[in-house]
């Protein structure tokens, strides 16, 4: 009896070791085995740089904006892009994608302009610059969703898209109002 029980336990262990015993994987995120494509890497880098620039611009808007609307959009950008960048940075790290450490030259130029602007000029340049940036980010995100190969990067792009659209809508409303 004892030998039979031991034999059954050893057989079960062997089956588990061979992966022939079904396991419950419900709720476990799928793992991608293929390395991220150039498009996946580019999206992560682009969104990371955008996050850095938009957090910086958002902080300026919170401090220098002349309307409640601009200050509110600034706070929204700081909060949302900080949270998104945590996810982007973590995913890039897991996938072995190096991220840039600073915004692009165009983003730095806008930041310099915003730091120098005052009053209504600040509000106008902030809204225009962030509208342009969000339009580009949405375009890149749609391309990532449609053509990306990493399931994890595509999933993050799908998660980010509604928020980017919400930001763009708020910016367009501020431009019109």
C-alpha positions, 0 to 999 in steps of 0.5 A, a space after each residue: 500500500 505504501 509503495 503504491 502511494 509513493 509510486 502514485 506521488 512520484 508519477 504525479 510529480 513527474 507529470 507536473 514536471 513534464 507540464 502534462 498536468 493542466 494548471 489553472 492560468 486564469 487571471 495570469 497575464 500572458 507573457 510575450 516570448 518574442 522580443 519587442 519590435 522596433 515599433 514597440 520600442 519606439 512607442 515606449 521611448 516616444 511616450 516616455 519622452 512625451 510624459 516627461 515633457 507633459 509633466 514639466 509643462 503641466 507643472 508650469 501650467 499649475 504655477 503660471 496659468 491665468 485661468 482655472 481651466 489651464 491650471 486644472 489641465 496642468 494638474 491633470 497632465 501632471 497626475 496622469 502622465 506621471 502615472 502612465 510613465 511609471 507603467 511605461 518605465 516598468 514595462 520597458 525595464 522588463 522588456 530590456 528597452 532603454 529609455 531616453 533620459 530627457 525630452 526631445 529638442 522640440 519639447 525642450 524648446 516648448 518648455 523654454 518658451 513656456 518658462 519665459 511666457 507670462 499671462 495670456 501668452 503662457 495660456 495660449 502657448 501651453 494649450 497650443 503646444 499640448 494640443 500638438 503633443 497630444 495629437 502626435 501621441 494619439 497618432 503614435 498610440 493608434 499605430 502601436 495598437 494596430 501594428 505593435 507586436 508585443 502584447 504587453 506594449 499593445 495592451 499599455 497603448 490601449 490603456 493609455 489611448 482613452 486618457 490621451 483623448 480625454 486630455 486632447 478634448 480638454 485642451 481643445 475645449 480650453 482653446 475654444 473657451 
